[in-house]
């Protein structure tokens, strides 16, 4: 029996960190506007995926996308996360009429506690930019391919834009000064690399949506199971 994959950053989500994460997307105008743009992209992606009826939100974090997912009246939502603290915060922080529509689930993206082809779509926002190891990304994608019947909506950081160029230049400058980068848990990936990984895991790219084209690193992909 193989040892379950655990990532260092996933251990930090205790009750206090989960509460801070909830507040992070509300604490200033820029972040509130960013959240609105995230919602726009998510609505567009869900429409492109055919407005799936049974959605696995993984990782759901503090449930910030639950109200959006609940906009479709007959949609069934499974809100899953590797952190029990995140689930606890989500179920008290989100509107009660939304929470009652959500089935909370404590599970890992590497080993989802659901049968094969058991959901219409997997909604995965703000996880993959934390995964630097290609084998780990493929492990998650293959598990997604196992569990979804049809589609995956997934966000990550890609290159080919101003912010990625700026980040890379800052890293080069830091190295030239002999500074240590420290523990890295956010990664910008070549779009060609991730798209090849999607194909390898058994998906085709239906569409990609950029947060701000040619400027921002965030991209949302709509993937279809082959």
C-alpha positions in Angstrom: 0.0 0.0 0.0 1.5 3.3 -1.0 2.1 6.1 1.5 -0.4 9.0 1.0 1.2 12.2 -0.4 1.3 15.1 2.0 2.5 18.6 1.2 4.3 20.7 3.7 2.1 23.8 3.3 -1.1 21.8 3.9 -0.3 21.3 7.5 -0.5 25.0 8.3 -4.3 25.3 8.1 -5.3 25.2 11.8 -8.4 27.0 13.1 -6.7 30.5 13.3 -5.1 30.2 9.8 -8.4 29.1 8.4 -10.1 32.1 9.9 -7.4 34.4 8.5 -7.8 32.8 5.1 -11.5 33.5 5.1 -10.9 37.2 5.9 -8.0 37.6 3.4 -10.3 37.9 0.4 -12.4 40.6 2.1 -9.8 42.8 3.8 -9.3 45.5 1.2 -10.8 46.9 -2.0 -8.2 45.2 -4.3 -8.9 41.8 -2.9 -12.6 42.3 -3.1 -12.3 43.3 -6.7 -10.0 40.3 -7.3 -12.7 38.0 -5.8 -15.3 39.5 -8.1 -13.1 38.8 -11.1 -12.5 35.2 -9.8 -16.3 34.8 -9.7 -16.7 36.1 -13.3 -14.2 33.5 -14.5 -15.8 30.8 -12.5 -19.3 31.6 -13.9 -17.9 31.6 -17.4 -16.1 28.3 -16.8 -19.2 26.6 -15.3 -21.3 27.7 -18.3 -18.7 26.3 -20.7 -18.8 23.0 -18.8 -22.5 22.9 -19.3 -23.7 24.0 -15.9 -22.8 20.7 -14.1 -25.4 19.4 -11.7 -23.1 17.6 -9.2 -19.9 19.5 -8.4 -17.0 18.6 -6.2 -15.4 21.8 -4.9 -11.9 20.7 -3.9 -10.2 22.3 -2.1 -13.1 24.4 -0.9 -11.1 26.4 1.6 -13.4 28.6 3.6 -16.2 28.1 1.1 -15.8 31.4 -0.7 -17.2 29.9 -4.0 -20.1 28.1 -2.4 -22.6 31.0 -2.9 -21.6 31.1 -6.6 -21.9 27.4 -7.0 -25.3 27.5 -5.3 -26.6 30.1 -7.8 -27.8 27.1 -9.9 -30.9 26.1 -7.9 -30.7 22.3 -8.4 -26.9 22.0 -8.2 -25.6 19.5 -5.7 -22.3 20.7 -4.1 -19.7 18.6 -2.3 -17.4 20.9 -0.4 -14.2 19.1 0.3 -10.9 20.0 1.8 -7.8 18.4 3.4 -8.2 20.7 6.4 -10.9 20.0 8.9 -10.4 23.6 10.2 -11.2 25.0 6.8 -14.4 23.0 6.6 -15.4 24.1 10.1 -14.9 27.8 9.2 -16.7 27.4 5.9 -19.8 25.8 7.4 -20.2 28.7 9.9 -19.0 31.6 7.7 -21.1 31.1 4.6 -24.8 31.9 4.4 -27.0 29.3 6.1 -29.2 28.8 3.1 -26.1 28.0 1.0 -24.4 25.7 3.6 -27.5 23.5 3.8 -27.0 22.8 0.1 -23.4 21.6 0.6 -22.2 18.2 1.7 -18.9 18.8 3.6 -16.2 16.2 3.1 -12.7 15.8 4.7 -10.5 14.4 2.0 -7.3 14.8 0.1 -7.0 15.8 -3.6 -4.4 12.9 -3.9 -6.9 10.3 -2.6 -10.5 11.5 -3.0 -13.0 9.5 -0.9 -15.4 9.1 -3.8 -16.1 6.3 -6.3 -15.0 6.4 -10.0 -17.0 8.8 -12.2 -19.1 10.0 -9.3 -19.4 13.8 -10.0 -20.2 15.8 -13.1 -17.4 18.3 -12.5 -14.5 19.0 -10.2 -14.1 22.7 -9.3 -10.5 23.3 -8.2 -9.5 26.9 -7.5 -6.2 28.0 -6.1 -4.5 24.7 -5.4 -2.3 23.8 -8.4 0.0 26.9 -8.2 1.2 25.4 -4.9 2.3 22.1 -6.5 5.8 22.4 -7.9 6.5 18.7 -8.4 5.3 17.4 -11.8 4.6 13.9 -10.3 2.4 15.4 -7.6 0.5 17.4 -10.2 0.0 14.3 -12.3 -1.2 12.4 -9.2 -3.9 15.0 -8.5 -4.9 15.2 -12.2 -5.2 11.4 -12.5 -7.3 11.3 -9.3 -9.5 14.0 -10.8 -9.8 12.0 -14.0 -10.9 9.0 -12.0 -13.6 10.9 -10.0 -15.2 13.2 -12.6 -17.6 11.9 -15.2 -17.1 14.9 -17.5 -15.2 18.0 -16.7 -12.7 19.8 -14.4 -12.4 23.5 -13.8 -8.9 24.3 -12.5 -6.9 27.5 -11.9 -3.1 28.0 -11.7 -0.3 30.4 -12.5 1.1 30.4 -16.0 3.9 32.2 -17.8 3.7 34.4 -20.8 2.4 37.6 -19.0 3.8 40.7 -17.3 3.4 39.5 -13.7 5.2 36.2 -14.5 8.1 38.1 -16.2 8.3 40.5 -13.2 8.3 37.6 -10.7 11.1 35.8 -12.6 13.2 39.0 -12.8 12.8 39.5 -9.1 14.0 35.9 -8.4 17.0 36.3 -10.7 17.9 39.6 -8.9 17.6 37.9 -5.5 19.9 35.0 -6.6 22.5 37.4 -8.0 22.7 39.1 -4.6 23.2 35.7 -3.0 19.9 35.8 -1.1 18.2 32.6 -0.1 14.7 32.2 -1.6 13.5 30.1 1.4 10.7 27.6 1.2 8.7 28.0 -2.0 5.1 27.0 -2.2 3.9 29.0 -5.2 5.0 28.2 -8.7 4.6 29.8 -12.2 4.4 27.1 -14.8 4.8 27.2 -18.6 1.4 26.9 -20.1 2.7 24.3 -22.6 3.9 22.2 -19.6 0.6 22.1 -17.8 -1.4 21.6 -20.9 0.8 18.5 -21.8 0.2 17.3 -18.2 -3.6 17.6 -18.7 -3.3 15.5 -21.8 -1.1 12.9 -20.1 -3.7 12.6 -17.3 -6.5 11.9 -19.8 -8.1 15.4 -20.4 -8.4 17.7 -23.3 -8.4 21.5 -22.9 -11.8 22.9 -23.9 -11.1 26.5 -23.0 -8.8 28.8 -21.0 -9.7 32.0 -19.4 -7.2 34.6 -18.2 -7.7 36.8 -15.1 -6.2 39.8 -17.0 -4.9 38.7 -20.4 -1.1 39.3 -20.9 -0.9 40.9 -17.4 -1.9 38.5 -14.6 -0.6 34.9 -13.9 -4.0 33.4 -13.0 -5.6 31.2 -15.7 -8.7 29.1 -15.4 -8.9 26.0 -17.6 -12.0 24.0 -18.5 -10.9 20.4 -19.1 -13.0 17.6 -20.6 -12.4 14.0 -19.7 -11.3 12.0 -22.8 
